[in-house]
Amino acid sequence: MVMGKNSRGEGRKSSRYCSIVSSIAVFVVFCFAGIWIVMSSIVQMPNLLDSVIQLSDLVNEGNHIVSENGSQQFKVNLGDLLKESMRGDSQTSKSQSASHPENLNDKKRIENVSDDTAEANQQEVVRDSFSEKHDLEKGSENTIEENYQIGKVKPRTEKKESGRNLNSEFVETETLDHQINNDELRGLAQALDEKKSDKSLNDYILGTMMDGVIEEDKINKLLPSKTKESTSESNMEIQEHSQVSEGVSITNQYETLNEGRKGHENLSTEAVESQYENESQKFSISINRGKYDWKLCKTSAGSEYIPCLDNVQAIKKLRSIRHYEHRERHCLDEASTCLVPLPEGYRIPIKWPKSRDMILYNNAPHTKLVEFKGHQNWVKVMGEYLTFPGGGTQFKHGAINYIEFIQKSLPNIAWGKRSRVVLDVGCGVASFGGYLLEKNVLTMSFAPKDRHEAQVQFALERGIPATLGVMGTKRLPFPSSVFDLVHCARCRVPWHIEGGKLLLELNRVLRPGGYFVWSATPVYRKDPENVGIWKDMSEITKSMCWDLVVIGEDKLNGVAAAIYRKPTDNECYNRRPKNEPQMCNEFDDPNKAWNVSLQDCMHKVPVGPSERGSIWPERWPLRLEKPPYWLDSQAGVYGRAASVEFTADYKHWKNVFYHSYLNGIGINWSSVRNVMDMRAVYGGFAAALKNLRVWVMNVVPIDSPDTLALIYERGLFGIYHDWCESFNTYPRSYDILHADFLFSNLKGRCNLVAVIAEVDRILRPKGYLIMRDNVETIGEIENIAKSLNWDIRFMYSKGGEGLLCVQKTFWRPTKVEPILSALV
């Protein structure tokens, strides 16, 4: 019984204890409830819960992420993320308090950004451009203006999980070959909470884009720090805008991933991952480096090898070099796939405009011109630099005074207004064209690769437009009647021989009413040889119906220039007592210029109201944007009226450039000067760059519609070329090559690897290749680019088409391939 009593007494004690504990628990619960009610007015719980959902989803997906090389990128610590989420909510509360509607300006700014975000998010301009171009080419029922509408996007209508795509996509995207650590991830989660938005990070950044201009400070807050640091480490020359460019490149990659996920938001994490991997595999071919065995070209030309101009074996077999046949193109039967070595000590070139006056000696290590032309102020050596005082054979006191002298001699030349596109024959180091840029004049400077070694290379290194060419046995690779003015300053071309055959070629490319400025010793010296040449030239030009407008005297330089004018009608031709030179056959197309032999005849001047050349183009810059009068009677490339396509093409490329290329694909445009459009159509890409300090060489491939004359009519310039062969330029000439659906067109008849080897030759280290093409071709080029150790700056695909931006590096292979045809 004692045991029983004792037992019952302990039971009553326990009951009282539980009662007390229960009372305390209830009290604590009510306390917490009261605290929760008070705090709910300050901290919005849904945001906290959303953040927890976002971050938990991120963890679930993050554990499955694998980088390109197959290694796991990272695993997320849930505890750290939840703590960071709590901290982010606290900061969100402060941010909300700070952005109270009392500050109306801030409120309006935020609303504007939000509106812009809603528009930009649904249809990124990068993606729009593909569908626009597809619609244009297939000739849809919509008008061409509708196909190219800028900014006409539908607002987002579907409801998204708050922030889910942001987190999963940010983890899945490789950030320019750098892994993202936990601190960076937490920073992005914090930035998300601060913005208090249900849109993705990509939506927010795109919302700050106003015609391609990005609010840099906002983007930098969201950029991973390692991305910024890697930019400055990888290229000390590319500093000013790389952080912004890389940031947008990253976010556009998120948009790319997001595109493949629309309509799949209810799928499980594993299903979404599988969907992404399948889409990714379609676009990105896994690299097989063994497929490409890159070797260095071993040639007598070394680091300045130009395959079609350095074919020593073909040159040795020439029967004659009287007409400069040895300076013309002699391409290999099979295009080379080797890579040109870099000169020892090569560095990233000096930026424009400083480069106009000086370049790095190691980038073009030649001194013969210093010896031959130093007294004429062509070029001088100053330590590790080559300097260019601006002189020339006929203007040793500087090109500026010489240019002004020409204008004063004939004011109607009107540099930069009436005379916009100029051809400079035998250009030397192109100082004439370089200083004409100040007058808004675009000069196609050309000279052969001859004993004046590296003169065109110097020009290109300076950032001045130039190409290699010669007045020989073939037509110049330009259309007829396109240059407003042709200039020859003691260019060493024998215009007077063989009935003026070479002068007739100038007549072909000179616009009716255009001027030929001839500054040479026969104009002002009175010794027997020069007097004889002047007499021959006078007879030839008279028979060609050229008017000698004026002979101007440049007292400062002690020279003179004769200025001739091509006729604007055919009356003089019809009145000539002799048909010499004869008129060309009506079946001879004056615009056919690729690999066509010179003709000793003249074409009639176009006079019809709808014929190109019968009326002088509009003055610059109106001619850039206004369709020319003769375009109304022409059919366009895509099947519509050419004038309509012209306008639409210009709008299209402005849209693409300012909303995508400028800040969206990882290019630092402050480091860009020399640009080439490898497949220009209407010249819209070049026109879109008009406000940048760049020049664009527009290339019209020989198997594409011939639109080069129209490009000149706009006040731009370009050249014909066959991309199965090497281009007439020195290695490392261009900062950017742009290829719009070029490579897929070449695959049927060219070795694509050889074409990319040529791209590598032309492109400077740290230069960019931007290509738009079908997904299959994009994948092939990506594969080749990776084998060259190029950096993939941006990739995007939609609807079977894609955009790829790659950056060349300083990498060179160690193996060597002797090119027997280029060895002396």
C-alpha positions in Angstrom: 0.0 0.0 0.0 2.9 2.2 0.8 4.1 1.7 -2.8 0.6 2.5 -4.0 0.4 5.7 -2.1 3.7 6.8 -3.1 2.8 6.0 -6.7 -0.3 8.0 -6.7 1.3 11.0 -5.0 4.0 11.1 -7.8 1.3 11.0 -10.4 -0.5 14.1 -9.1 2.9 16.0 -9.1 3.5 15.1 -12.7 0.0 16.3 -13.6 0.5 19.6 -12.0 3.9 19.9 -13.8 2.3 19.3 -17.2 -0.4 21.8 -16.5 2.2 24.4 -15.6 4.2 23.7 -18.8 1.1 23.8 -20.9 0.2 27.1 -19.5 3.6 28.5 -20.3 3.5 27.1 -23.8 0.2 28.7 -24.5 1.5 32.0 -23.2 4.6 31.8 -25.4 2.4 31.0 -28.4 0.2 34.0 -27.8 3.4 36.1 -27.4 4.7 34.9 -30.7 1.4 35.5 -32.3 1.4 39.1 -31.0 4.9 39.6 -32.3 3.9 38.1 -35.7 0.9 40.5 -35.9 3.1 43.5 -35.2 5.9 42.4 -37.6 3.5 41.6 -40.4 2.9 45.4 -40.9 6.7 45.8 -41.5 7.8 42.6 -43.2 5.7 41.1 -45.9 5.6 37.4 -45.3 4.7 36.4 -48.8 8.0 37.8 -50.0 9.8 35.8 -47.4 7.9 32.6 -48.4 8.5 33.3 -52.1 12.2 33.7 -51.4 12.3 30.4 -49.5 10.5 28.7 -52.4 12.9 30.3 -54.9 16.0 29.3 -53.0 14.8 25.8 -52.3 14.0 25.3 -56.0 17.5 26.7 -56.7 19.0 24.1 -54.4 17.1 21.3 -55.9 18.2 22.3 -59.4 21.7 23.4 -58.4 22.7 19.9 -57.3 22.1 18.7 -60.8 24.2 21.3 -62.6 27.1 20.1 -64.6 29.6 22.3 -66.5 30.6 21.8 -70.1 33.6 19.6 -69.2 31.3 17.4 -67.1 32.5 18.5 -63.7 30.0 19.5 -61.0 30.0 23.3 -60.6 28.9 23.7 -57.0 26.4 22.6 -54.3 24.3 25.1 -52.5 24.2 25.3 -48.7 20.5 25.6 -47.9 21.1 27.1 -44.5 23.3 29.9 -45.9 20.6 30.6 -48.5 17.8 30.8 -46.0 19.9 33.2 -43.8 20.6 35.3 -46.9 17.0 35.3 -47.7 16.1 36.6 -44.3 18.7 39.3 -44.6 17.3 40.1 -48.1 13.8 40.6 -46.7 15.0 42.9 -44.1 16.7 45.0 -46.8 13.6 44.8 -48.9 11.7 46.4 -46.2 14.2 49.2 -46.0 14.1 49.6 -49.8 10.4 49.8 -49.8 10.4 52.5 -47.1 13.1 54.4 -49.0 11.1 54.3 -52.3 7.9 55.7 -50.8 5.5 57.3 -53.3 6.4 60.7 -51.7 9.4 60.7 -54.0 7.4 61.1 -57.2 10.4 61.2 -59.5 11.8 57.9 -58.3 8.3 56.4 -58.5 7.9 57.5 -62.1 11.4 56.2 -63.0 10.7 52.8 -61.5 7.3 52.6 -63.3 9.0 53.4 -66.6 11.6 50.8 -66.0 8.9 48.3 -65.2 7.0 49.1 -68.3 10.1 48.8 -70.5 10.8 45.5 -68.8 7.3 44.1 -69.6 7.8 45.0 -73.3 11.4 43.8 -73.7 10.9 40.5 -71.9 8.5 38.9 -74.2 10.5 39.4 -77.4 14.2 40.2 -77.2 15.4 42.1 -80.2 18.1 39.5 -80.7 15.4 37.0 -81.3 13.1 39.3 -83.2 15.7 39.9 -85.8 15.8 36.3 -86.9 12.0 36.1 -87.3 12.0 39.4 -89.1 14.6 38.4 -91.6 12.9 35.0 -92.1 9.6 36.7 -92.8 11.3 39.1 -95.3 13.0 36.4 -97.2 10.0 34.0 -97.4 7.7 36.9 -98.5 5.0 36.7 -95.9 1.7 38.4 -96.3 2.7 41.2 -94.0 4.3 44.3 -95.5 8.0 44.6 -95.1 7.6 47.5 -92.7 5.6 45.2 -90.5 8.2 42.5 -90.6 10.8 45.0 -89.4 8.8 46.8 -86.8 11.0 48.1 -84.0 9.9 47.6 -80.5 6.4 46.2 -81.3 6.3 43.5 -78.7 3.5 41.9 -76.8 3.4 42.3 -73.0 3.9 39.3 -70.8 0.5 37.6 -70.0 1.4 34.4 -68.4 1.9 34.2 -64.7 5.3 32.9 -63.6 6.5 31.4 -60.4 8.1 34.2 -58.5 11.8 34.2 -59.4 12.0 30.5 -60.2 13.5 31.0 -63.7 16.0 33.5 -62.4 17.6 31.1 -59.9 17.5 27.9 -62.0 18.8 29.7 -65.1 21.5 31.6 -63.3 22.9 28.4 -61.9 22.7 26.6 -65.2 24.4 29.2 -67.3 28.2 29.1 -67.4 29.4 32.7 -66.7 32.0 33.2 -69.4 34.0 30.1 -68.4 34.0 31.1 -64.7 32.1 29.2 -62.0 29.8 31.1 -59.7 30.5 30.8 -56.0 28.0 30.8 -53.1 28.7 34.5 -52.2 27.8 35.6 -55.8 24.7 33.5 -55.7 23.6 35.0 -52.4 24.3 38.5 -53.8 22.0 37.8 -56.6 19.3 36.5 -54.3 19.7 39.7 -52.3 19.5 41.8 -55.4 16.3 40.0 -56.3 14.7 40.8 -52.9 15.8 44.4 -53.1 13.9 44.8 -56.5 10.8 43.1 -55.0 9.8 41.9 -58.5 8.4 38.6 -59.8 10.4 39.1 -63.0 13.7 37.4 -63.6 17.1 39.1 -63.4 17.2 39.2 -67.1 13.9 41.0 -67.3 15.2 43.7 -64.9 18.4 44.3 -66.8 16.6 44.4 -70.2 14.2 46.8 -68.7 17.0 49.3 -68.2 17.9 49.3 -71.9 16.9 52.5 -73.7 17.8 52.2 -77.4 20.8 50.1 -76.5 22.0 52.3 -73.6 22.3 50.5 -70.3 22.3 51.9 -66.8 25.7 50.7 -66.0 25.5 51.1 -62.3 22.4 48.9 -62.0 23.9 46.2 -64.0 27.2 46.2 -62.2 25.4 45.6 -58.9 24.1 42.3 -60.4 27.3 41.2 -62.0 29.4 38.4 -60.5 32.6 39.9 -59.3 34.7 37.2 -60.9 33.3 38.1 -64.3 34.5 41.7 -63.9 37.9 40.7 -62.6 38.4 38.1 -65.4 37.8 40.8 -68.0 40.6 43.0 -66.9 42.9 40.1 -66.4 42.3 38.6 -69.8 42.9 41.8 -71.8 44.4 44.9 -70.3 43.5 46.8 -73.4 39.8 46.1 -73.2 38.7 47.9 -70.1 36.1 50.7 -70.6 32.9 48.9 -71.3 33.7 45.2 -70.9 31.9 44.8 -67.6 28.6 46.1 -69.0 29.0 44.0 -72.2 29.7 40.8 -70.3 26.9 41.5 -67.9 24.3 41.8 -70.7 25.9 38.8 -72.4 25.3 36.8 -69.3 21.7 37.9 -69.0 21.0 37.3 -72.6 22.2 33.7 -72.1 19.6 33.4 -69.3 17.0 34.6 -71.8 18.2 31.9 -74.2 17.6 29.2 -71.6 14.3 30.8 -70.6 13.1 30.6 -74.2 13.3 26.8 -74.2 11.3 26.7 -71.0 8.2 28.6 -71.8 5.2 26.4 -71.3 7.1 23.9 -69.1 7.0 25.7 -65.8 4.8 23.0 -64.2 7.3 20.2 -65.0 9.4 18.8 -62.3 13.0 20.0 -61.9 14.4 16.8 -63.5 12.1 17.2 -66.5 13.1 20.8 -67.0 16.7 19.9 -66.7 16.3 17.2 -69.3 14.5 19.7 -71.6 17.3 22.2 -71.3 20.0 19.6 -71.9 18.3 18.3 -75.1 17.9 21.9 -76.5 21.5 22.7 -75.6 22.8 19.6 -77.3 21.0 20.6 -80.5 22.8 24.0 -80.5 26.2 23.2 -79.2 28.2 20.4 -80.8 30.5 18.8 -78.2 34.1 19.7 -79.3 36.4 17.1 -80.7 39.8 18.8 -80.7 41.3 15.8 -82.5 39.2 16.6 -85.5 41.2 19.8 -86.2 45.0 19.5 -86.4 46.0 23.2 -86.6 49.5 24.1 -87.8 51.5 27.2 -88.4 52.1 28.3 -92.0 55.8 28.1 -92.9 56.3 30.6 -95.7 58.8 33.1 -96.9 56.3 35.8 -96.0 56.3 34.7 -92.4 53.8 36.6 -90.2 52.6 38.6 -93.3 51.5 35.7 -95.4 48.7 36.5 -97.9 48.0 33.2 -99.7 46.7 34.6 -103.1 49.5 37.2 -103.3 52.4 35.1 -102.0 52.1 32.2 -104.3 55.8 32.2 -105.3 55.6 29.1 -107.5 52.8 30.6 -109.6 54.6 33.9 -109.9 57.8 32.2 -111.1 55.8 30.6 -114.0 54.5 33.9 -115.3 55.5 34.6 -118.9 55.6 38.3 -118.4 55.4 40.8 -115.6 55.2 43.9 -117.8 51.7 44.7 -116.7 52.3 43.9 -113.0 51.0 40.4 -113.3 53.3 39.4 -110.4 51.3 41.8 -108.1 48.0 40.3 -109.0 46.1 37.4 -107.4 47.4 33.8 -107.9 45.5 31.6 -105.5 46.2 28.0 -104.6 44.1 25.3 -106.2 43.2 24.2 -102.7 42.8 26.8 -100.0 45.2 26.6 -97.1 44.1 25.6 -93.6 47.3 26.6 -91.7 47.4 29.5 -89.3 49.7 32.6 -89.8 52.1 33.1 -87.0 52.2 36.3 -84.9 55.2 38.6 -85.2 57.5 38.4 -82.2 56.4 40.9 -79.6 53.0 41.6 -81.1 50.6 43.5 -78.9 47.0 44.8 -79.1 47.2 47.8 -81.5 47.0 51.4 -80.3 43.4 52.8 -80.3 42.0 55.3 -82.7 42.5 58.3 -83.1 46.0 58.0 -81.5 46.8 55.2 -83.9 46.5 57.6 -86.9 49.8 59.1 -85.8 51.7 56.2 -84.3 51.7 52.4 -84.2 53.7 49.7 -82.4 56.8 48.8 -84.3 56.6 45.1 -83.4 53.2 44.9 -84.9 54.6 45.8 -88.4 58.4 45.6 -88.0 59.5 47.3 -91.2 61.9 50.1 -91.8 62.5 50.2 -95.6 59.8 52.9 -96.0 61.6 54.9 -93.3 64.8 54.8 -95.5 63.0 55.4 -98.8 60.4 57.9 -97.8 61.5 59.4 -94.4 62.5 62.6 -96.0 58.9 63.0 -97.3 57.5 62.5 -93.9 55.8 59.2 -94.6 56.9 57.4 -91.6 59.6 57.6 -88.9 61.0 55.4 -86.1 60.7 56.6 -82.5 61.8 53.9 -80.0 59.2 51.1 -79.9 56.8 53.1 -82.2 56.5 54.0 -85.9 55.2 57.5 -86.2 53.4 59.1 -89.2 53.8 62.9 -89.5 51.1 63.0 -92.2 53.3 63.5 -95.2 53.4 62.0 -98.7 55.4 62.2 -101.9 53.3 65.2 -103.1 52.5 66.7 -99.7 55.6 66.4 -97.5 54.4 69.3 -95.4 51.3 67.4 -94.4 48.1 66.0 -95.9 45.8 68.6 -94.3 47.3 71.5 -96.3 47.3 69.4 -99.4 43.6 68.6 -99.0 42.7 72.2 -98.5 44.7 73.1 -101.6 42.6 70.8 -103.7 39.4 72.2 -102.3 40.5 75.8 -103.0 41.5 74.8 -106.5 38.0 73.6 -107.2 35.4 74.5 -104.5 32.8 72.3 -106.2 34.6 69.3 -104.9 33.0 70.0 -101.5 34.7 67.5 -99.4 32.3 65.4 -97.3 29.2 66.8 -99.0 29.3 66.4 -102.7 32.5 64.3 -102.6 31.9 61.5 -100.1 33.5 58.3 -101.5 37.0 58.6 -102.9 39.4 56.1 -104.5 43.1 56.8 -103.8 45.3 54.9 -106.2 48.8 54.1 -105.0 48.0 55.3 -101.6 51.3 54.8 -99.8 50.6 54.7 -96.0 47.1 56.3 -96.7 47.7 59.6 -94.9 45.6 61.3 -97.6 42.6 59.1 -96.8 43.3 59.2 -93.1 43.1 63.0 -92.9 40.1 63.1 -95.3 38.1 61.3 -92.5 38.1 64.6 -90.7 36.1 66.0 -93.7 33.5 63.1 -93.6 35.1 61.6 -96.6 35.5 57.8 -96.9 38.5 56.8 -99.0 39.2 53.4 -100.5 43.0 53.5 -100.5 44.8 50.8 -102.4 48.3 49.9 -103.4 50.2 46.7 -104.3 52.3 44.5 -102.1 55.6 45.7 -103.6 59.0 47.0 -102.7 57.4 49.7 -100.6 56.9 47.0 -98.1 54.0 47.1 -95.7 52.5 50.4 -96.8 49.0 49.0 -96.7 49.7 47.1 -93.6 50.8 50.4 -92.0 47.5 52.0 -93.1 45.4 49.3 -91.6 47.4 49.2 -88.4 46.7 53.0 -88.1 43.0 52.4 -88.4 42.7 53.8 -92.0 40.7 52.0 -94.7 42.9 50.3 -97.2 43.2 47.2 -99.4 45.8 45.6 -101.6 45.4 46.0 -105.3 47.1 46.9 -108.5 46.3 48.5 -111.8 47.4 45.5 -113.9 45.5 43.3 -116.3 42.2 42.8 -114.4 39.4 45.2 -113.6 39.4 46.6 -110.1 36.9 44.7 -107.8 34.4 47.6 -107.8 31.2 48.3 -109.7 31.0 51.0 -112.4 30.3 54.6 -111.7 30.6 54.6 -107.9 33.5 56.8 -106.9 32.8 60.5 -106.5 36.5 61.3 -107.0 39.6 59.4 -107.9 43.0 60.6 -106.7 46.5 59.9 -107.8 49.4 61.6 -106.1 52.5 60.5 -108.0 51.1 57.0 -107.8 53.6 55.5 -110.4 50.8 54.3 -112.7 51.6 54.8 -116.4 48.2 56.2 -117.4 49.5 57.3 -120.8 50.6 54.0 -122.3 48.7 51.6 -124.5 46.1 54.1 -125.5 45.3 54.9 -121.9 44.0 51.4 -121.1 44.5 51.9 -117.3 42.9 55.3 -117.5 39.9 53.7 -119.1 39.5 51.5 -116.0 39.4 54.7 -113.9 36.7 56.0 -116.2 34.6 52.8 -115.6 34.6 53.2 -111.8 34.3 57.1 -111.7 30.8 58.5 -111.4 29.5 60.6 -114.3 30.4 64.2 -113.3 33.0 62.9 -110.9 36.6 64.3 -110.7 40.0 62.8 -111.3 42.7 64.6 -109.4 46.2 63.9 -110.8 49.1 65.3 -108.8 52.2 64.3 -110.6 55.4 65.7 -112.1 54.1 65.8 -115.7 51.7 68.4 -114.6 54.3 71.0 -113.5 57.8 69.9 -114.6 59.1 70.9 -118.0 61.9 68.4 -118.7 61.4 66.4 -122.0 60.2 63.2 -120.4 57.5 64.9 -118.3 56.5 67.2 -121.2 56.0 64.1 -123.4 53.8 62.3 -120.8 51.7 65.5 -120.4 51.2 65.6 -124.1 50.0 62.0 -124.3 47.7 62.5 -121.3 46.2 65.5 -122.9 45.3 63.6 -126.0 43.9 60.6 -124.2 41.8 62.6 -121.8 40.4 64.7 -124.7 39.5 61.6 -126.6 37.7 60.3 -123.5 35.7 63.5 -123.3 37.2 64.4 -119.9 37.3 68.2 -119.3 40.4 69.6 -117.8 38.7 71.9 -115.3 41.7 73.4 -113.5 45.4 73.1 -112.8 46.0 74.1 -109.3 49.4 75.1 -107.8 50.4 74.1 -104.3 53.1 76.6 -103.4 53.7 75.1 -99.9 54.6 71.7 -101.3 56.0 72.9 -104.6 53.6 70.8 -106.7 50.5 71.1 -108.9 47.5 69.1 -109.7 45.4 68.7 -112.8 41.7 68.1 -112.1 39.6 66.4 -114.8 35.8 65.9 -114.9 34.0 62.9 -116.5 31.0 63.8 -118.8 27.4 63.5 -117.7 26.0 62.8 -121.1 26.9 61.1 -124.4 27.0 64.1 -126.7 30.8 64.4 -126.7 31.1 60.7 -127.5 28.8 61.1 -130.5 30.8 64.1 -131.8 34.2 62.6 -131.8 35.9 62.5 -135.2 37.4 59.1 -134.3 35.8 56.3 -132.3 39.0 56.0 -130.1 38.9 54.7 -127.6 35.9 52.7 -128.8 32.6 52.4 -127.1 32.1 49.0 -125.3 29.8 46.4 -126.7 26.3 46.7 -125.3 26.6 43.2 -123.9 29.6 44.1 -121.8 28.4 44.5 -118.3 30.4 47.4 -116.6 29.6 46.0 -113.2 31.1 42.6 -113.8 34.5 43.1 -112.1 35.6 39.9 -110.4 38.5 38.3 -112.3 37.5 40.1 -115.5 40.2 41.3 -117.9 40.6 45.0 -118.7 38.8 46.3 -121.7 40.1 49.1 -123.9 36.7 50.7 -124.3 34.3 53.0 -122.6 30.7 52.5 -121.6 28.1 55.0 -122.4 26.9 57.4 -119.7 23.5 56.5 -118.2 21.0 59.3 -119.0 17.6 57.7 -118.4 15.6 59.2 -115.4 15.5 55.7 -113.8 19.1 54.8 -114.5 21.8 54.8 -111.8 24.3 57.5 -112.5 22.2 59.9 -114.4 21.7 62.1 -111.3 24.3 62.9 -108.6 23.5 61.3 -105.2 22.1 63.3 -102.4 24.6 65.1 -100.2 26.0 63.3 -97.2 24.5 62.3 -94.8 21.1 62.3 -96.4 22.3 59.8 -99.0 22.9 57.3 -96.3 19.3 57.0 -95.3 17.2 58.0 -98.3 16.6 55.4 -101.0 18.1 56.6 -104.3 15.8 57.7 -107.1 16.7 54.7 -109.3 15.8 52.1 -106.7 12.1 52.5 -107.3 12.3 50.6 -110.6 14.4 47.8 -109.1 13.2 44.5 -107.6 14.6 43.8 -104.2 16.8 40.9 -103.0 13.9 39.4 -101.1 11.2 39.8 -103.7 9.7 43.1 -102.7 10.3 46.6 -104.1 14.0 47.4 -103.6 13.2 50.8 -102.1 10.9 49.3 -99.5 13.5 46.6 -98.6 16.2 49.3 -98.4 14.3 51.2 -95.7 13.3 48.0 -93.8 16.9 46.7 -93.9 18.2 49.9 -92.4 15.6 49.8 -89.6 16.4 46.2 -89.0 20.1 46.6 -88.5 19.7 49.7 -86.4 17.4 47.7 -84.2 19.8 44.7 -84.0 22.8 46.9 -83.3 21.4 49.2 -80.7 19.4 46.6 -78.8 21.8 43.6 -79.2 25.3 44.1 -80.6 26.1 47.4 -78.8 25.9 46.1 -75.3 24.4 42.6 -75.5 27.0 40.2 -76.9 30.2 41.0 -74.9 32.0 43.4 -77.3 33.9 46.4 -76.1 33.2 48.8 -79.0 35.7 51.4 -77.6 38.5 49.0 -78.8 37.0 48.6 -82.3 38.1 50.5 -85.4 38.4 48.3 -88.5 35.2 46.4 -89.3 34.2 44.1 -92.1 30.8 42.9 -93.1 31.6 39.7 -94.9 28.2 39.5 -96.6 26.7 42.9 -97.0 23.4 43.2 -98.8 22.1 46.8 -98.6 24.8 48.0 -96.3 22.4 48.4 -93.4 24.8 47.0 -90.9 27.5 49.5 -91.8 24.9 52.3 -91.9 23.8 51.4 -88.3 27.4 52.0 -87.1 27.6 55.6 -88.5 27.8 57.2 -85.1 30.7 55.1 -83.9 34.3 55.8 -84.6 34.6 52.8 -86.9 34.7 52.2 -90.7 33.2 49.2 -92.4 34.5 47.3 -95.4 31.3 45.9 -97.1 32.0 42.7 -99.0 29.5 41.5 -101.5 30.3 37.8 -102.3 30.5 36.9 -106.0 27.7 34.3 -105.6 25.3 36.9 -103.9 23.0 39.4 -105.5 25.0 42.4 -106.7 24.1 45.2 -104.4 27.5 46.8 -104.1 26.6 49.8 -106.3 23.8 50.6 -104.0 26.2 50.5 -101.0 28.3 53.1 -102.7 25.3 55.2 -103.5 24.7 55.5 -99.8 28.1 57.0 -99.2 29.6 53.8 -98.0 32.1 51.6 -99.8 33.0 47.9 -100.4 34.5 45.3 -102.6 33.6 42.1 -104.5 35.2 38.9 -103.2 35.1 35.1 -103.4 35.3 33.7 -99.8 36.6 30.4 -101.1 39.9 32.3 -101.6 42.0 34.5 -99.4 41.1 38.2 -99.1 43.6 40.9 -100.3 44.6 42.2 -96.9 47.4 41.7 -94.5 47.0 39.4 -91.5 45.6 40.9 -88.3 43.8 43.7 -90.2 40.3 43.8 -88.7 38.8 44.1 -85.2 35.4 42.7 -86.1 34.2 40.4 -88.9 30.4 40.2 -89.3 28.9 37.3 -91.2 25.2 37.3 -91.8 24.2 33.9 -93.2 27.4 33.6 -95.0 29.0 30.3 -93.9 25.9 28.2 -94.7 25.9 29.5 -98.2 29.6 28.7 -98.6 29.4 25.1 -97.3 28.3 23.7 -100.7 31.4 24.9 -102.6 34.1 25.9 -100.1 36.1 24.1 -97.4 34.6 25.7 -94.3 37.7 25.0 -92.2 39.8 26.9 -94.8 37.3 29.8 -94.6 37.7 30.0 -90.8 41.5 29.8 -91.2 41.1 32.9 -93.4 39.0 34.5 -90.8 41.7 33.8 -88.2 44.3 35.3 -90.6 42.3 38.5 -91.1 41.2 39.0 -87.5 43.4 40.6 -84.9 44.0 38.8 -81.6 41.2 39.9 -79.2 39.1 40.6 -82.3 35.5 39.3 -82.7 33.6 37.2 -85.2 29.8 37.9 -85.1 27.9 35.4 -87.1 24.1 34.8 -87.7 23.2 31.6 -89.4 21.3 28.3 -89.1 21.8 26.3 -86.0 23.7 23.5 -87.7 26.3 26.0 -89.1 26.5 27.9 -85.9 27.4 24.6 -84.2 30.1 23.8 -86.7 31.7 27.2 -86.3 31.5 27.1 -82.6 33.2 23.7 -82.7 36.0 25.1 -84.9 36.3 28.2 -82.8 36.8 26.1 -79.6 39.5 24.1 -81.4 41.3 27.4 -82.1 41.0 28.2 -78.3 38.8 31.2 -79.1 36.5 32.5 -76.3 32.8 32.0 -76.8 31.4 35.4 -75.8 27.7 34.8 -76.7 25.4 32.1 -78.2 21.7 32.2 -78.9 19.3 30.1 -81.0 15.6 30.2 -81.9 13.6 28.6 -84.6 16.5 26.9 -86.3 18.6 30.0 -86.5 21.3 31.3 -84.2 23.7 34.1 -83.2 27.3 33.4 -82.2 30.0 35.9 -81.0 33.5 34.5 -80.5 36.7 36.3 -79.7 40.1 35.3 -81.1 42.9 34.8 -78.6 46.7 35.0 -78.9 46.9 31.2 -79.1 49.0 29.7 -81.9 49.8 26.0 -82.5 53.2 24.6 -82.1 53.2 22.3 -85.2 54.4 23.7 -88.5 53.2 23.1 -92.0 55.5 24.2 -94.9 53.6 25.8 -97.8 55.8 24.9 -100.7 54.1 27.3 -103.1 55.0 30.2 -100.7 58.6 29.3 -100.1 61.4 30.9 -102.1 
